[in-house]
């Protein structure tokens, strides 16, 4: 199981490191206030970003996750994202 470390890097911006023991990847992620309110289900921003990575890692290896992206693009690749991320807590 991968270890996900989320660090705030400015307003709505996060630095995420995913480690699995063998290697690690680094990601720059942004999330708008609107998306956090709509999809975050009351979670703190860093917990929401972590849940987004849990969602992604269930579907693809860490190396396939974009190095820089806004959370809003996840639904383009995975149509079930918005429905499932609201339920994740």
C-alpha positions as CSV (number, residue, x, y, z in Angstrom):
1,X,0.0,0.0,0.0
2,X,1.3,3.4,-0.9
3,X,2.0,6.1,1.6
4,X,0.5,9.5,0.6
5,X,1.9,12.7,2.1
6,X,0.0,15.9,1.4
7,X,1.5,19.3,2.2
8,X,-0.1,22.7,1.7
9,X,1.8,24.8,-0.8
10,X,-0.3,27.9,-0.9
11,X,-4.0,28.8,-1.2
12,X,-5.6,25.8,-2.9
13,X,-2.3,24.3,-3.9
14,X,-0.7,21.1,-2.5
15,X,2.5,19.1,-2.8
16,X,1.8,15.4,-2.8
17,X,4.3,12.6,-2.4
18,X,3.4,9.0,-3.1
19,X,5.8,6.3,-1.8
20,X,5.4,2.5,-2.1
21,X,8.8,1.4,-0.6
22,X,10.4,0.9,-4.0
23,X,10.0,4.4,-5.4
24,X,8.2,7.7,-5.0
25,X,6.5,10.2,-7.2
26,X,5.8,13.9,-6.6
27,X,2.7,15.8,-7.7
28,X,1.5,19.4,-7.6
29,X,-2.2,19.6,-7.1
30,X,-4.7,22.4,-7.0
31,X,-8.3,22.4,-5.8
32,X,-10.7,25.3,-6.1
33,X,-12.8,26.5,-3.1
34,X,-15.9,25.6,-5.2
35,X,-14.7,22.0,-5.8
36,X,-13.8,21.5,-2.2
37,X,-17.2,22.7,-1.1
38,X,-19.0,20.7,-3.7
39,X,-17.0,17.4,-3.5
40,X,-15.2,17.6,-0.2
41,X,-18.1,16.6,2.0
42,X,-16.8,18.8,4.9
43,X,-13.3,17.3,4.9
44,X,-10.2,19.5,5.5
45,X,-8.5,20.3,2.1
46,X,-5.5,18.0,2.7
47,X,-7.8,15.1,3.6
48,X,-9.8,15.7,0.5
49,X,-6.6,15.7,-1.7
50,X,-5.5,12.5,0.0
51,X,-8.8,10.9,-0.7
52,X,-8.5,11.9,-4.4
53,X,-5.1,10.1,-4.5
54,X,-6.6,7.0,-2.8
55,X,-9.3,7.1,-5.6
56,X,-6.6,7.4,-8.3
57,X,-4.3,4.8,-6.9
58,X,-7.2,2.3,-6.9
59,X,-7.3,2.7,-10.7
60,X,-3.8,3.3,-11.9
61,X,-0.2,3.1,-10.7
62,X,1.4,6.2,-9.1
63,X,3.6,6.7,-12.1
64,X,0.5,7.2,-14.3
65,X,-0.9,10.0,-12.2
66,X,-0.2,13.4,-13.8
67,X,2.7,15.4,-12.1
68,X,0.6,18.6,-12.1
69,X,-3.1,18.9,-12.2
70,X,-6.3,20.4,-10.8
71,X,-8.7,18.0,-9.0
72,X,-11.4,19.1,-11.5
73,X,-9.7,17.1,-14.3
74,X,-10.0,13.7,-12.6
75,X,-13.6,13.4,-13.7
76,X,-12.5,13.6,-17.4
77,X,-10.5,10.4,-17.0
78,X,-12.8,8.7,-14.5
79,X,-16.4,9.6,-14.9
80,X,-17.4,8.0,-11.6
81,X,-15.0,10.3,-9.7
82,X,-17.5,13.0,-8.4
83,X,-20.0,10.4,-7.3
84,X,-17.5,8.3,-5.5
85,X,-15.3,11.0,-3.9
86,X,-18.4,12.5,-2.2
87,X,-19.0,9.1,-0.5
88,X,-15.3,8.7,0.5
89,X,-14.8,9.7,4.1
